């Protein structure tokens, strides 16, 4: 099938104003490749831009191409690129540092202030037919990996980074707040890292997501009602785990989740804040300090794509069940509606036209 002749992109112009518009087809810099994007998953941060105008200090200050969970095919290579060639299928790590600041030199490119992180207020995302990106941030996929699996490496890398930051290891008991896509990814990663007991919590109305957590191997799930008291939830968590949690991954971003996370963690345990939610929260800090609970945060990932690629390509983990919806690019507004509503798990937008000869990319 011939590549598209136009570069159509999903551009956010304001709150609830997402348009499919033509933008210029890029040319690669010396260290870049131009990719024909095949598949792009919709992430919560994309939804924040569309529904709320941004998050934290990342505010919508201009029309912005959304999307960053993507995989595609190399169409052009820059003059200094040697490890990729035209036709290679790659997963795209959409976060790169400036390479020269003190954060980058210390290995913290994921929070570089001048990096190319997609999408952020200064950098477009890649829900577009063509996208130019640093070649060293494009990871060649083996032939047996699907484009959806390649796109899912982005949220999987978040889970890998969170698991590493929380130091999940063989025999750990882990609690995960939130059974959305990132929470479910963190469950998959926690089990892959050796967690033997896992409990996932979410609102009672999210019963479908809690059922998915059980299918993915959670030891137990705890539905939360609006009237549940914190101490009662802590008791239910301890009963499900057989005691306090070694590690907690808070993926909901809610104040209530963070508070219960601290209370449910054992002395000297770790609470890792993964989800973006309330900008300001009130936490039981005396309890946390007196029991030496470590509260850590994660932003994006930090050289975690190689591990994410390995555990998927080897078959060590299976991320395919997380894909719940498929949309063509022309239906991107409906795709974002479904993603924002929480109707499914991971919503995929397919930028390459589908026909009877091009069905192999789809996950059954």
Residue pairs with C-beta under 8 A, 6 or more apart in sequence:
1 352
1 353
1 355
1 357
1 358
3 36
3 75
3 129
4 36
4 129
4 130
4 351
4 352
4 353
6 22
6 25
6 129
7 22
7 23
7 24
7 25
7 26
7 128
7 129
7 130
8 20
8 21
8 22
8 23
8 128
8 129
8 329
8 351
9 20
9 21
9 22
9 23
9 65
9 124
9 127
9 128
9 129
10 18
10 19
10 20
10 65
10 66
10 67
10 127
10 128
10 329
10 332
10 349
11 18
11 19
11 20
11 21
11 23
11 63
11 64
11 65
11 66
12 18
12 49
12 50
12 60
12 63
12 64
12 65
12 66
13 19
13 63
14 53
14 60
15 50
15 51
15 52
15 53
16 50
16 51
17 50
18 50
18 66
18 332
18 333
18 336
20 329
20 330
20 332
23 65
23 128
25 34
25 129
25 130
26 34
26 130
26 131
26 132
27 34
27 76
27 132
28 34
28 76
28 77
28 78
28 81
28 132
29 78
29 132
30 78
30 79
30 80
30 81
31 78
31 80
31 81
31 134
31 135
31 136
32 78
32 81
32 132
32 133
32 134
32 135
33 74
33 75
33 76
33 77
33 78
33 81
33 84
33 90
33 132
33 133
33 135
33 138
34 74
34 75
34 76
34 77
34 130
34 131
34 132
35 72
35 73
35 74
35 75
35 90
35 92
35 126
35 130
35 131
35 132
35 133
35 138
36 72
36 73
36 75
36 129
36 130
36 351
36 352
37 70
37 71
37 72
37 92
37 126
37 127
37 128
37 129
37 130
37 131
37 351
38 70
38 71
38 72
38 73
38 89
38 147
38 350
38 351
38 352
38 361
39 70
39 71
39 72
39 147
39 148
39 150
39 151
39 348
39 349
39 350
39 351
39 352
39 361
40 67
40 68
40 69
40 70
40 126
40 127
40 151
40 348
40 349
40 351
41 69
41 70
41 148
41 151
41 152
41 154
41 155
41 346
41 347
41 348
41 349
42 67
42 69
42 335
42 336
42 339
42 346
42 347
42 348
42 349
43 68
43 69
43 154
43 155
43 181
44 180
44 181
44 182
44 275
44 276
45 55
45 58
45 68
45 119
45 276
46 66
46 67
46 68
46 119
46 125
46 127
46 336
46 339
47 336
47 339
47 340
48 54
48 55
48 276
49 55
49 58
49 60
49 64
49 66
49 119
50 66
50 336
50 340
51 340
53 59
53 60
54 60
54 121
55 276
56 276
56 279
58 120
58 121
59 121
60 121
61 121
62 121
64 119
64 121
64 124
64 125
65 119
65 124
65 125
65 126
65 127
65 128
66 119
66 125
66 127
67 118
67 119
67 125
67 126
67 127
67 128
67 349
68 92
68 94
68 118
68 119
68 125
68 126
68 154
69 94
69 151
69 152
69 154
69 155
70 91
70 92
70 94
70 126
70 127
70 131
70 150
70 151
70 154
71 89
71 90
71 91
71 92
71 141
71 147
71 148
71 149
71 150
71 151
71 153
72 89
72 90
72 92
72 131
72 147
72 351
73 87
73 88
73 89
73 90
74 84
74 85
74 86
74 87
74 88
74 89
74 90
74 138
75 86
75 130
76 86
77 84
77 85
77 86
77 135
78 135
81 135
83 135
83 140
84 90
84 135
84 138
84 140
88 140
89 140
89 141
89 143
89 145
89 147
89 150
90 138
90 139
90 140
90 141
90 150
91 138
91 139
91 141
91 150
91 151
91 153
91 154
91 305
91 309
92 126
92 131
92 133
92 137
92 138
92 139
92 150
92 154
93 137
93 138
93 139
93 153
93 154
93 157
93 301
93 305
94 117
94 118
94 125
94 126
94 133
94 137
94 154
95 109
95 110
95 115
95 116
95 117
95 118
95 137
95 300
95 301
96 109
96 115
96 116
96 117
96 133
96 134
96 136
96 137
97 103
97 104
97 108
97 109
97 110
97 112
97 114
97 115
98 104
98 112
98 114
98 115
98 116
99 109
101 112
101 113
101 114
103 109
103 111
103 112
103 113
104 112
104 115
107 302
107 303
108 302
109 115
109 302
110 161
110 299
110 300
110 301
110 302
111 299
111 300
116 123
116 133
116 134
117 123
117 300
118 124
118 125
118 126
119 125
126 133
127 329
127 332
127 349
127 351
128 351
129 329
129 351
139 153
139 305
139 306
139 309
141 149
141 150
141 309
141 313
142 313
144 313
145 312
145 313
146 320
146 360
146 361
146 362
146 363
147 361
148 320
148 323
148 348
148 361
148 362
148 363
149 312
149 319
149 320
149 363
151 348
152 312
152 319
152 322
152 323
152 346
153 305
153 308
153 309
153 312
155 181
155 182
155 185
155 346
156 185
156 188
156 189
156 308
156 311
156 312
156 317
156 319
157 300
157 301
157 304
157 305
157 307
157 308
158 182
158 185
158 274
158 298
158 300
158 301
158 304
159 182
159 185
159 186
159 188
159 189
160 189
160 301
160 304
160 307
160 308
160 311
161 298
161 300
161 301
161 302
161 304
162 186
162 189
162 249
162 272
162 274
162 298
163 186
163 189
163 190
163 193
163 249
164 304
165 272
165 296
165 298
166 247
166 248
166 249
166 270
166 272
166 296
167 247
167 270
168 174
168 189
168 190
168 193
168 194
168 195
168 247
169 193
169 194
170 193
170 194
170 196
171 194
171 195
171 196
172 190
172 193
172 194
172 195
172 196
172 246
172 247
173 195
173 196
173 197
173 198
173 241
173 242
173 243
173 245
173 246
173 247
174 190
174 195
174 197
174 198
174 199
174 245
174 246
174 247
174 248
174 249
175 198
175 199
175 200
175 201
175 237
175 241
175 245
175 247
175 248
175 249
175 261
175 264
175 265
176 183
176 186
176 187
176 190
176 198
176 199
176 200
176 201
176 213
176 218
176 248
176 249
176 251
177 183
177 201
177 202
177 248
177 249
177 250
177 251
177 252
177 254
177 257
177 260
177 261
177 275
178 201
178 202
178 250
178 251
178 252
178 253
178 257
178 275
179 200
179 201
179 202
179 206
179 209
179 210
179 212
179 213
179 221
180 202
180 209
180 251
180 252
180 342
180 345
181 322
181 345
181 346
182 251
182 274
182 275
183 200
183 202
183 209
183 213
183 249
183 251
183 252
183 275
184 200
184 209
184 212
184 213
184 216
184 322
184 345
185 319
185 322
186 249
186 251
186 274
187 198
187 200
187 213
187 216
187 217
187 218
188 216
188 317
188 318
188 319
189 317
190 198
190 247
190 249
191 198
191 216
191 217
192 311
192 316
192 317
195 247
197 219
197 241
197 242
198 217
198 218
198 219
198 220
199 218
199 219
199 220
199 221
199 222
199 237
199 240
199 241
199 245
200 210
200 213
200 218
200 220
200 221
200 222
201 221
201 222
201 223
201 224
201 233
201 237
201 257
201 260
202 209
202 210
202 213
202 221
202 223
202 224
202 252
203 223
203 224
203 225
204 223
204 224
204 225
206 223
206 342
207 223
209 342
209 345
210 221
210 223
211 221
212 321
212 345
213 221
214 221
215 321
216 321
219 240
219 241
220 240
220 241
222 233
222 236
222 237
222 240
224 233
230 256
230 259
230 260
230 263
231 263
233 260
233 264
234 260
234 263
234 264
237 245
237 260
237 264
238 244
238 264
243 266
244 264
244 265
244 266
244 267
244 269
245 264
245 265
245 266
245 269
246 265
246 266
246 269
246 270
247 265
247 269
247 270
247 271
247 272
248 261
248 264
248 265
248 269
248 270
248 271
248 272
249 272
249 274
250 257
250 258
250 261
250 271
250 272
250 273
250 274
250 275
251 274
251 275
252 275
252 277
253 273
253 275
253 276
253 277
253 278
254 275
254 277
254 278
255 277
255 278
255 281
255 282
255 283
257 275
257 277
258 271
258 273
258 281
258 283
259 281
259 282
259 283
259 284
261 271
262 271
262 283
262 284
262 287
262 288
262 293
262 295
263 284
263 287
265 271
265 291
265 293
266 291
267 291
267 292
267 293
268 291
268 292
268 293
268 294
269 293
269 294
270 293
270 294
270 296
271 288
271 293
271 294
271 295
271 296
272 296
272 297
272 298
273 295
273 296
273 297
273 298
274 298
287 293
288 295
310 316
311 317
312 319
320 363
321 345
322 345
322 346
323 345
323 346
323 348
323 363
324 343
324 344
324 345
324 346
324 347
325 335
325 338
325 339
325 343
325 344
325 346
325 347
325 348
326 348
326 350
326 362
327 334
327 335
327 338
327 347
327 348
327 349
327 350
328 349
328 350
328 353
328 354
329 349
329 350
329 351
332 349
335 347
335 348
335 349
336 347
338 344
338 347
339 347
350 361
352 358
352 361
354 361
354 362
